[in-house]
Amino acid sequence: MSTTTSRDREDDDAQLRSPKRIKVEDPSLTAVDETNEATTTSTDTSCTDSSCILPPSHVLLRNRLSSPSSCTTRQLLESDVGITEYVSRDVPPICGIIKQRFTDFLVFEVDQDHQVVHLKTLDKPPSSKKDQKHLSQDAPAEVPLETEALPSTMAEKDGGEDVKITESSQITHAGSSVSGMPLPSDHEAWGDAVVSSLSPYFSDESIAQLRKTFLEGPEPGRVSDNKDSPQLDNGGVSAEQTPSSEQPFEGKQDRKRHTRSERGKKRGGRGDFSKSDTAGHFRISSNPISSKSDRTAVHLKVRELFRGGFETETEAPSDEGSRIIVMWSRQGRGRGNGGGQTPGARPARGEFPPYIHFTMQKTNRDTQDALAYLSRTLHVNVKDLGVAGTKDKRGVTVQRVSLRRGNKTVEDIWRASNQIGRRSVRDALSQRGDRGIRITDMCYRKAGLELGMLKGNEFVITLRSLQADAPGSVERVMDSLKHKGFINYYGMQRFGTAAVPTHTIGLALLKSDWHKAVSLILQVRPGEHPDVIQARQAWLVDRDLDRALSLMPRRVVAERCILESYKKQGGETRNALGALSTIPRNLRLMYIHAYQSYVWNAVVSERIRIYGCEKAVPGDLVFEEEIARKSDDGDEEMNDSTMPDETTDQQGAQNLPPKKKQPWVPPKIATLTTENAYKYSIFNVVMPLPGRDVAYPGGSLGERYREFLKKDGLDPDNFLRKQKEYTLNGSYRKILQLPKNLSWSTLRYTDPDVALAQADEDKLLGFDPPRVVEDGKFHALQLNLTLGTAAYATMALRELTKTETSSHFQTGLTQASEDQQFRGTMATGQDVSSYEQDAED
């Protein structure tokens, strides 16, 4: 491409941008290319000293910067995590700055239906079930609630007490309706089939009483304003005359309810329960049933016959067996007139599916931080939130999120997320979301999201201050990326941006060195926000736990969890494992997966150095034919997020039953031979992440895995851990990636504060679109591409620029860039958003 700058300016800019000649204070930022070309293994063993922040195996990397000082004081470089090679070294690079602005890196999740996720509307979601159809972007057409019955708990404890089996409500009483569907009439509900189904377990009197109760409906009792007056039930008689008071208290639950009622009458006639609880006094008991399977059959039969209008519970066992208690479903009771609902009325909260899905756009927030913010804003437990994948921090990313909703509705979530009350609806629909987070497009779903439930991500990336060595360089390097791809390294985001890398913490966890893991997490990191540094010092130096917690920002999730655990333990710090266990599980697993990624990067670099990137060779590993076809969709890392020993937190509340998962089966792997290697492409070749369920390549590469693990004090033949979540099962990952739907264009600009791409939220708010200046002083390259799961776009950019992608290096390029002197010359208030001003917060 041609430029309008002088030759002298080109030479000056080349000095600023070339990784070989850039002038910076930090010596770790020099000699990047020389490091990549190193061909001898460092013999420095001082990194095994306990003060070194990097794993002992760091000395095995082909990295000339391995030294005590480089291990303990400097920022992390690509070469420290095994990233050293390129696919096309013969192609001249183009120079540009990555993620100069947040809007220079837009990420949109691709869901399991291959649909790209975007924000669609900021408006309040409709209230009725009927109007929810158009909001469910990832759901099939809505079906009647009767066919999407909510999960219910169907488990008993043999020999236990107070065992309760509650069926989810779907109906109220005969003649009423739910979601516009009529319920059975008395003739339909009380035919001979119903009597014959219940008679083996209920007496004739109980069946007659159940029929009478069903037909009368569950209208709550009316409470007199005179606290000396008795409560009135559905028929207007006093509570002492209700059927439940006419029969003895046969179960512990019954006695408890009666006790609460009596206490309540002494306090004013209401008891500890609401009006709807009064209807719970209609309790019909079965005959004693000794067989657990028979009791389960009764629970299911009642649910089937009455479509969830009644709920059942098992009372404490006696010598003859346990009785089944039938009562009105608490969630299903309506309001007034017997609790029935008319067609078109808003359904009760309990009639919606148990999850709400919504789209989240976040800006300059990592995923765990964003979820922690949502948990506080929505007043939910962070464990009730689920995502299909983690997204970059520095950028604007869009993804689906699931919430196990409890009793919350989509309207509740919309109001809470927009902080209606603290601000007006008009403000919510005209201003950006608080703290760089906006959620929209809410709908009810039957299941939550889990890691791995996506097909990939679509990117819109802008490289600023573009420089190329010769005309046609952009086309040449982009053509190489399109057809030859890039090495599928785990990018620097995997290892953290701070001086304490996540894979070092992961190694401590794998070695069960809990106190070291805690120490590494709480350690002071140079360059952090002043608030975080003060909070760390308050604990590490002054041992002032209260002050440390008051200073520690909520976005610093792991550190706060540990300090809060210490607070609960009265300042005691001996239980390091317990403190670590309070960190969200996904974040803890991220540490140990980072260590796997580090070893994978290092051995893949070794493979590229020895055999190149052109073809598969004997000894390489590939998926067997049927597995290879599945992995073409980019789901090769699903094994990493669905390990057989792992359990999901998604089913922990609301008495939901555990989700039935298919047994995990390790993928079948074939080792190529001289006879068949020519049949496979380099894009079929995979390498294992260390673990107990993977096969290693033969020869020197297999030995290299063992060498790294042994150097770090791990047993390559035993990955089992007493704490199962820290057991590595391993998985496989392709060594090269080809981007899909790749396109690009060059733009001109002058003011670096002017956005060259627009986030979804700004489009919906009606902000002005990006402005491209035809005679701008500087060039930018804008790329559109799609990558499969777990692929890093920054590694594709690295192939183009042949430049260090670590955030501190790119920050140095930004500060040295010539376009910085034109900041604010053309920008508006919309261009320089609060997100950008908070860039390093």
Sequence and secondary structure as in RCSB ss.txt:
>XXXX:A:sequence
MSTTTSRDREDDDAQLRSPKRIKVEDPSLTAVDETNEATTTSTDTSCTDSSCILPPSHVLLRNRLSSPSSCTTRQ
LLESDVGITEYVSRDVPPICGIIKQRFTDFLVFEVDQDHQVVHLKTLDKPPSSKKDQKHLSQDAPAEVPLETEAL
PSTMAEKDGGEDVKITESSQITHAGSSVSGMPLPSDHEAWGDAVVSSLSPYFSDESIAQLRKTFLEGPEPGRVSD
NKDSPQLDNGGVSAEQTPSSEQPFEGKQDRKRHTRSERGKKRGGRGDFSKSDTAGHFRISSNPISSKSDRTAVHL
KVRELFRGGFETETEAPSDEGSRIIVMWSRQGRGRGNGGGQTPGARPARGEFPPYIHFTMQKTNRDTQDALAYLS
RTLHVNVKDLGVAGTKDKRGVTVQRVSLRRGNKTVEDIWRASNQIGRRSVRDALSQRGDRGIRITDMCYRKAGLE
LGMLKGNEFVITLRSLQADAPGSVERVMDSLKHKGFINYYGMQRFGTAAVPTHTIGLALLKSDWHKAVSLILQVR
PGEHPDVIQARQAWLVDRDLDRALSLMPRRVVAERCILESYKKQGGETRNALGALSTIPRNLRLMYIHAYQSYVW
NAVVSERIRIYGCEKAVPGDLVFEEEIARKSDDGDEEMNDSTMPDETTDQQGAQNLPPKKKQPWVPPKIATLTTE
NAYKYSIFNVVMPLPGRDVAYPGGSLGERYREFLKKDGLDPDNFLRKQKEYTLNGSYRKILQLPKNLSWSTLRYT
DPDVALAQADEDKLLGFDPPRVVEDGKFHALQLNLTLGTAAYATMALRELTKTETSSHFQTGLTQASEDQQFRGT
MATGQDVSSYEQDAED
>XXXX:A:secstr
   SS HHHHHHHHHHH TTT   S GGGS HHHHHT  S     GGGSTT SS GGGGGSS TT SHHHHHTS 
  GGGGT    S TTS  EEEESSSSGGGEEEEEE TTS B      S   SSTGGGGGG TTS     GGGS  
       TT SS          STT EETTEE   HHHHTSHHHHHHHTTTS HHHHHHHHHHHHH     B  S
STTS  B TTS BGGGSHHHHS   SHHHHHHHHHHHHHHHHTS  SS HHHHGGG  EE   B  HHHHHHHHH
HHHHHHTTSEEEEE    SS B EEEEE TTT  SSGGG B TTS   GGGS SEEEEEEEEES  HHHHHHHHH
HHHT  GGGEEES    SSSEEEEEEEEE TT  HHHHHHHHTTBTTB HHHHTTS  GGGEEEEEEEEESS   
TT S EEEEEEEEEEEEESSTTHHHHHHHHHHHH EE    GGGG SSSS HHHHHHHHHTT HHHHHHHHHS  
TT  HHHHHHHHHHHTT  HHHHHHHS TT HHHHHHHHHHHHTTT    HHHHHHTS HHHHHHHHHHHHHHHH
HHHHHHHHHHH SSS  TT EEE HHHHHHHTTS TTHHHHS TT   GGGSSTT             EEE  TT
TGGGS GGGEEEEESSTT    SHHHHHHHHHHHHHTT  TT    SSGGG    EEEESEE  EEEEEEEEEES
 TTS SS  HHHHHTT       TT SEEEEEEEEEEETT  HHHHHHHHH S   HHHHHHHHHH GGGGGTTS
S  TTTS HHHHTTT 
